[in-house]
Amino acid sequence: MRKMFVLFAAVAALTTAACNTVSGVGRDATAAGQAVTSAADDAKN
């Protein structure tokens, strides 16, 4: 039973860390997309 609890806690910690990482990548990609859009608008004008 103790091994099962430790395994569950490890999986939960890794899942939480992965979720935060994916979320951060999504925010970075959004910021990069906005920068490219802004540069394209500036070049167009």
PDB file with SEQRES, HELIX, SHEET and CRYST1 records, atoms N, CA, C and O in Angstrom:
SEQRES   1 A   45  MET ARG LYS MET PHE VAL LEU PHE ALA ALA VAL ALA ALA          
SEQRES   2 A   45  LEU THR THR ALA ALA CYS ASN THR VAL SER GLY VAL GLY          
SEQRES   3 A   45  ARG ASP ALA THR ALA ALA GLY GLN ALA VAL THR SER ALA          
SEQRES   4 A   45  ALA ASP ASP ALA LYS ASN                                      
HELIX    1 AA1 ARG A    2  LYS A   44  1                                  43    
CRYST1    1.000    1.000    1.000  90.00  90.00  90.00 P 1           1          
ATOM      1  N   MET A   1       0.826  -1.193   0.000  1.00  0.00           N  
ATOM      2  CA  MET A   1       0.000   0.000   0.000  1.00  0.00           C  
ATOM      3  C   MET A   1       0.868   1.255   0.000  1.00  0.00           C  
ATOM      4  O   MET A   1       0.560   2.237  -0.676  1.00  0.00           O  
ATOM      5  N   ARG A   2       1.942   1.210   0.756  1.00  0.00           N  
ATOM      6  CA  ARG A   2       2.821   2.379   0.831  1.00  0.00           C  
ATOM      7  C   ARG A   2       3.471   2.659  -0.528  1.00  0.00           C  
ATOM      8  O   ARG A   2       3.597   3.816  -0.930  1.00  0.00           O  
ATOM      9  N   LYS A   3       3.880   1.607  -1.231  1.00  0.00           N  
ATOM     10  CA  LYS A   3       4.486   1.781  -2.554  1.00  0.00           C  
ATOM     11  C   LYS A   3       3.492   2.403  -3.526  1.00  0.00           C  
ATOM     12  O   LYS A   3       3.862   3.231  -4.359  1.00  0.00           O  
ATOM     13  N   MET A   4       2.235   2.005  -3.417  1.00  0.00           N  
ATOM     14  CA  MET A   4       1.194   2.554  -4.294  1.00  0.00           C  
ATOM     15  C   MET A   4       1.011   4.048  -4.027  1.00  0.00           C  
ATOM     16  O   MET A   4       0.842   4.827  -4.965  1.00  0.00           O  
ATOM     17  N   PHE A   5       1.043   4.447  -2.777  1.00  0.00           N  
ATOM     18  CA  PHE A   5       0.902   5.864  -2.430  1.00  0.00           C  
ATOM     19  C   PHE A   5       2.082   6.674  -2.957  1.00  0.00           C  
ATOM     20  O   PHE A   5       1.896   7.765  -3.496  1.00  0.00           O  
ATOM     21  N   VAL A   6       3.291   6.148  -2.804  1.00  0.00           N  
ATOM     22  CA  VAL A   6       4.489   6.842  -3.283  1.00  0.00           C  
ATOM     23  C   VAL A   6       4.433   6.970  -4.805  1.00  0.00           C  
ATOM     24  O   VAL A   6       4.757   8.025  -5.351  1.00  0.00           O  
ATOM     25  N   LEU A   7       4.026   5.912  -5.485  1.00  0.00           N  
ATOM     26  CA  LEU A   7       3.904   5.948  -6.940  1.00  0.00           C  
ATOM     27  C   LEU A   7       2.868   6.986  -7.366  1.00  0.00           C  
ATOM     28  O   LEU A   7       3.107   7.755  -8.297  1.00  0.00           O  
ATOM     29  N   PHE A   8       1.737   7.008  -6.700  1.00  0.00           N  
ATOM     30  CA  PHE A   8       0.690   7.985  -7.014  1.00  0.00           C  
ATOM     31  C   PHE A   8       1.192   9.412  -6.800  1.00  0.00           C  
ATOM     32  O   PHE A   8       0.931  10.286  -7.627  1.00  0.00           O  
ATOM     33  N   ALA A   9       1.900   9.657  -5.715  1.00  0.00           N  
ATOM     34  CA  ALA A   9       2.425  10.994  -5.426  1.00  0.00           C  
ATOM     35  C   ALA A   9       3.439  11.413  -6.488  1.00  0.00           C  
ATOM     36  O   ALA A   9       3.457  12.572  -6.902  1.00  0.00           O  
ATOM     37  N   ALA A  10       4.283  10.479  -6.933  1.00  0.00           N  
ATOM     38  CA  ALA A  10       5.268  10.796  -7.966  1.00  0.00           C  
ATOM     39  C   ALA A  10       4.590  11.128  -9.290  1.00  0.00           C  
ATOM     40  O   ALA A  10       4.980  12.077  -9.970  1.00  0.00           O  
ATOM     41  N   VAL A  11       3.583  10.353  -9.654  1.00  0.00           N  
ATOM     42  CA  VAL A  11       2.850  10.615 -10.892  1.00  0.00           C  
ATOM     43  C   VAL A  11       2.138  11.960 -10.820  1.00  0.00           C  
ATOM     44  O   VAL A  11       2.139  12.712 -11.794  1.00  0.00           O  
ATOM     45  N   ALA A  12       1.541  12.264  -9.694  1.00  0.00           N  
ATOM     46  CA  ALA A  12       0.850  13.544  -9.526  1.00  0.00           C  
ATOM     47  C   ALA A  12       1.827  14.711  -9.639  1.00  0.00           C  
ATOM     48  O   ALA A  12       1.503  15.727 -10.256  1.00  0.00           O  
ATOM     49  N   ALA A  13       2.998  14.583  -9.063  1.00  0.00           N  
ATOM     50  CA  ALA A  13       3.997  15.652  -9.132  1.00  0.00           C  
ATOM     51  C   ALA A  13       4.482  15.850 -10.560  1.00  0.00           C  
ATOM     52  O   ALA A  13       4.625  16.984 -11.016  1.00  0.00           O  
ATOM     53  N   LEU A  14       4.736  14.762 -11.266  1.00  0.00           N  
ATOM     54  CA  LEU A  14       5.190  14.874 -12.651  1.00  0.00           C  
ATOM     55  C   LEU A  14       4.109  15.448 -13.556  1.00  0.00           C  
ATOM     56  O   LEU A  14       4.409  16.229 -14.459  1.00  0.00           O  
ATOM     57  N   THR A  15       2.876  15.076 -13.329  1.00  0.00           N  
ATOM     58  CA  THR A  15       1.767  15.603 -14.127  1.00  0.00           C  
ATOM     59  C   THR A  15       1.618  17.095 -13.904  1.00  0.00           C  
ATOM     60  O   THR A  15       1.406  17.843 -14.858  1.00  0.00           O  
ATOM     61  N   THR A  16       1.724  17.533 -12.681  1.00  0.00           N  
ATOM     62  CA  THR A  16       1.619  18.957 -12.384  1.00  0.00           C  
ATOM     63  C   THR A  16       2.764  19.725 -13.020  1.00  0.00           C  
ATOM     64  O   THR A  16       2.543  20.799 -13.579  1.00  0.00           O  
ATOM     65  N   ALA A  17       3.961  19.210 -12.951  1.00  0.00           N  
ATOM     66  CA  ALA A  17       5.116  19.880 -13.557  1.00  0.00           C  
ATOM     67  C   ALA A  17       4.963  19.951 -15.071  1.00  0.00           C  
ATOM     68  O   ALA A  17       5.273  20.976 -15.678  1.00  0.00           O  
ATOM     69  N   ALA A  18       4.495  18.884 -15.676  1.00  0.00           N  
ATOM     70  CA  ALA A  18       4.314  18.868 -17.130  1.00  0.00           C  
ATOM     71  C   ALA A  18       3.240  19.861 -17.547  1.00  0.00           C  
ATOM     72  O   ALA A  18       3.378  20.533 -18.569  1.00  0.00           O  
ATOM     73  N   CYS A  19       2.190  19.957 -16.778  1.00  0.00           N  
ATOM     74  CA  CYS A  19       1.109  20.887 -17.094  1.00  0.00           C  
ATOM     75  C   CYS A  19       1.626  22.318 -17.067  1.00  0.00           C  
ATOM     76  O   CYS A  19       1.307  23.107 -17.956  1.00  0.00           O  
ATOM     77  N   ASN A  20       2.410  22.659 -16.068  1.00  0.00           N  
ATOM     78  CA  ASN A  20       2.971  24.003 -15.976  1.00  0.00           C  
ATOM     79  C   ASN A  20       3.907  24.273 -17.140  1.00  0.00           C  
ATOM     80  O   ASN A  20       3.929  25.387 -17.665  1.00  0.00           O  
ATOM     81  N   THR A  21       4.673  23.288 -17.552  1.00  0.00           N  
ATOM     82  CA  THR A  21       5.603  23.461 -18.658  1.00  0.00           C  
ATOM     83  C   THR A  21       4.851  23.705 -19.954  1.00  0.00           C  
ATOM     84  O   THR A  21       5.206  24.610 -20.709  1.00  0.00           O  
ATOM     85  N   VAL A  22       3.834  22.928 -20.226  1.00  0.00           N  
ATOM     86  CA  VAL A  22       3.040  23.089 -21.446  1.00  0.00           C  
ATOM     87  C   VAL A  22       2.342  24.439 -21.437  1.00  0.00           C  
ATOM     88  O   VAL A  22       2.259  25.101 -22.471  1.00  0.00           O  
ATOM     89  N   SER A  23       1.851  24.841 -20.307  1.00  0.00           N  
ATOM     90  CA  SER A  23       1.198  26.143 -20.192  1.00  0.00           C  
ATOM     91  C   SER A  23       2.181  27.270 -20.500  1.00  0.00           C  
ATOM     92  O   SER A  23       1.841  28.226 -21.198  1.00  0.00           O  
ATOM     93  N   GLY A  24       3.383  27.155 -19.984  1.00  0.00           N  
ATOM     94  CA  GLY A  24       4.415  28.167 -20.246  1.00  0.00           C  
ATOM     95  C   GLY A  24       4.798  28.226 -21.711  1.00  0.00           C  
ATOM     96  O   GLY A  24       5.001  29.309 -22.259  1.00  0.00           O  
ATOM     97  N   VAL A  25       4.898  27.071 -22.347  1.00  0.00           N  
ATOM     98  CA  VAL A  25       5.214  27.036 -23.780  1.00  0.00           C  
ATOM     99  C   VAL A  25       4.093  27.690 -24.573  1.00  0.00           C  
ATOM    100  O   VAL A  25       4.352  28.415 -25.534  1.00  0.00           O  
ATOM    101  N   GLY A  26       2.872  27.445 -24.186  1.00  0.00           N  
ATOM    102  CA  GLY A  26       1.731  28.069 -24.868  1.00  0.00           C  
ATOM    103  C   GLY A  26       1.768  29.577 -24.752  1.00  0.00           C  
ATOM    104  O   GLY A  26       1.490  30.277 -25.726  1.00  0.00           O  
ATOM    105  N   ARG A  27       2.103  30.091 -23.586  1.00  0.00           N  
ATOM    106  CA  ARG A  27       2.202  31.548 -23.415  1.00  0.00           C  
ATOM    107  C   ARG A  27       3.348  32.112 -24.241  1.00  0.00           C  
ATOM    108  O   ARG A  27       3.217  33.185 -24.829  1.00  0.00           O  
ATOM    109  N   ASP A  28       4.472  31.400 -24.292  1.00  0.00           N  
ATOM    110  CA  ASP A  28       5.606  31.857 -25.094  1.00  0.00           C  
ATOM    111  C   ASP A  28       5.257  31.878 -26.577  1.00  0.00           C  
ATOM    112  O   ASP A  28       5.615  32.817 -27.288  1.00  0.00           O  
ATOM    113  N   ALA A  29       4.562  30.847 -27.043  1.00  0.00           N  
ATOM    114  CA  ALA A  29       4.170  30.783 -28.451  1.00  0.00           C  
ATOM    115  C   ALA A  29       3.193  31.903 -28.795  1.00  0.00           C  
ATOM    116  O   ALA A  29       3.263  32.480 -29.880  1.00  0.00           O  
ATOM    117  N   THR A  30       2.293  32.206 -27.882  1.00  0.00           N  
ATOM    118  CA  THR A  30       1.348  33.295 -28.103  1.00  0.00           C  
ATOM    119  C   THR A  30       2.076  34.629 -28.193  1.00  0.00           C  
ATOM    120  O   THR A  30       1.784  35.443 -29.069  1.00  0.00           O  
ATOM    121  N   ALA A  31       3.014  34.850 -27.297  1.00  0.00           N  
ATOM    122  CA  ALA A  31       3.781  36.098 -27.318  1.00  0.00           C  
ATOM    123  C   ALA A  31       4.601  36.215 -28.597  1.00  0.00           C  
ATOM    124  O   ALA A  31       4.702  37.298 -29.172  1.00  0.00           O  
ATOM    125  N   ALA A  32       5.185  35.114 -29.042  1.00  0.00           N  
ATOM    126  CA  ALA A  32       5.968  35.138 -30.280  1.00  0.00           C  
ATOM    127  C   ALA A  32       5.063  35.428 -31.474  1.00  0.00           C  
ATOM    128  O   ALA A  32       5.440  36.184 -32.369  1.00  0.00           O  
ATOM    129  N   GLY A  33       3.881  34.836 -31.490  1.00  0.00           N  
ATOM    130  CA  GLY A  33       2.924  35.087 -32.571  1.00  0.00           C  
ATOM    131  C   GLY A  33       2.491  36.543 -32.607  1.00  0.00           C  
ATOM    132  O   GLY A  33       2.354  37.124 -33.683  1.00  0.00           O  
ATOM    133  N   GLN A  34       2.279  37.125 -31.461  1.00  0.00           N  
ATOM    134  CA  GLN A  34       1.891  38.536 -31.410  1.00  0.00           C  
ATOM    135  C   GLN A  34       3.027  39.430 -31.889  1.00  0.00           C  
ATOM    136  O   GLN A  34       2.782  40.440 -32.550  1.00  0.00           O  
ATOM    137  N   ALA A  35       4.255  39.074 -31.566  1.00  0.00           N  
ATOM    138  CA  ALA A  35       5.405  39.865 -32.015  1.00  0.00           C  
ATOM    139  C   ALA A  35       5.543  39.792 -33.530  1.00  0.00           C  
ATOM    140  O   ALA A  35       5.830  40.802 -34.172  1.00  0.00           O  
ATOM    141  N   VAL A  36       5.343  38.621 -34.106  1.00  0.00           N  
ATOM    142  CA  VAL A  36       5.428  38.465 -35.558  1.00  0.00           C  
ATOM    143  C   VAL A  36       4.310  39.247 -36.229  1.00  0.00           C  
ATOM    144  O   VAL A  36       4.540  39.909 -37.241  1.00  0.00           O  
ATOM    145  N   THR A  37       3.106  39.179 -35.681  1.00  0.00           N  
ATOM    146  CA  THR A  37       1.982  39.920 -36.239  1.00  0.00           C  
ATOM    147  C   THR A  37       2.242  41.418 -36.188  1.00  0.00           C  
ATOM    148  O   THR A  37       1.955  42.138 -37.145  1.00  0.00           O  
ATOM    149  N   SER A  38       2.779  41.879 -35.080  1.00  0.00           N  
ATOM    150  CA  SER A  38       3.092  43.306 -34.935  1.00  0.00           C  
ATOM    151  C   SER A  38       4.154  43.738 -35.931  1.00  0.00           C  
ATOM    152  O   SER A  38       4.028  44.799 -36.542  1.00  0.00           O  
ATOM    153  N   ALA A  39       5.186  42.944 -36.105  1.00  0.00           N  
ATOM    154  CA  ALA A  39       6.246  43.263 -37.062  1.00  0.00           C  
ATOM    155  C   ALA A  39       5.694  43.284 -38.484  1.00  0.00           C  
ATOM    156  O   ALA A  39       6.062  44.150 -39.277  1.00  0.00           O  
ATOM    157  N   ALA A  40       4.829  42.354 -38.806  1.00  0.00           N  
ATOM    158  CA  ALA A  40       4.238  42.309 -40.142  1.00  0.00           C  
ATOM    159  C   ALA A  40       3.358  43.533 -40.381  1.00  0.00           C  
ATOM    160  O   ALA A  40       3.374  44.103 -41.472  1.00  0.00           O  
ATOM    161  N   ASP A  41       2.596  43.938 -39.375  1.00  0.00           N  
ATOM    162  CA  ASP A  41       1.771  45.142 -39.513  1.00  0.00           C  
ATOM    163  C   ASP A  41       2.636  46.376 -39.698  1.00  0.00           C  
ATOM    164  O   ASP A  41       2.305  47.244 -40.506  1.00  0.00           O  
ATOM    165  N   ASP A  42       3.742  46.473 -38.961  1.00  0.00           N  
ATOM    166  CA  ASP A  42       4.667  47.610 -39.101  1.00  0.00           C  
ATOM    167  C   ASP A  42       5.296  47.643 -40.486  1.00  0.00           C  
ATOM    168  O   ASP A  42       5.464  48.719 -41.059  1.00  0.00           O  
ATOM    169  N   ALA A  43       5.644  46.487 -41.030  1.00  0.00           N  
ATOM    170  CA  ALA A  43       6.272  46.415 -42.348  1.00  0.00           C  
ATOM    171  C   ALA A  43       5.258  46.765 -43.436  1.00  0.00           C  
ATOM    172  O   ALA A  43       5.621  47.318 -44.474  1.00  0.00           O  
ATOM    173  N   LYS A  44       4.010  46.447 -43.198  1.00  0.00           N  
ATOM    174  CA  LYS A  44       2.965  46.706 -44.181  1.00  0.00           C  
ATOM    175  C   LYS A  44       2.687  48.202 -44.305  1.00  0.00           C  
ATOM    176  O   LYS A  44       2.331  48.686 -45.379  1.00  0.00           O  
ATOM    177  N   ASN A  45       2.851  48.924 -43.209  1.00  0.00           N  
ATOM    178  CA  ASN A  45       2.558  50.376 -43.198  1.00  0.00           C  
ATOM    179  C   ASN A  45       3.749  51.100 -43.605  1.00  0.00           C  
ATOM    180  O   ASN A  45       3.732  52.330 -43.667  1.00  0.00           O  
TER     181      ASN A  45                                                      
END                                                                             
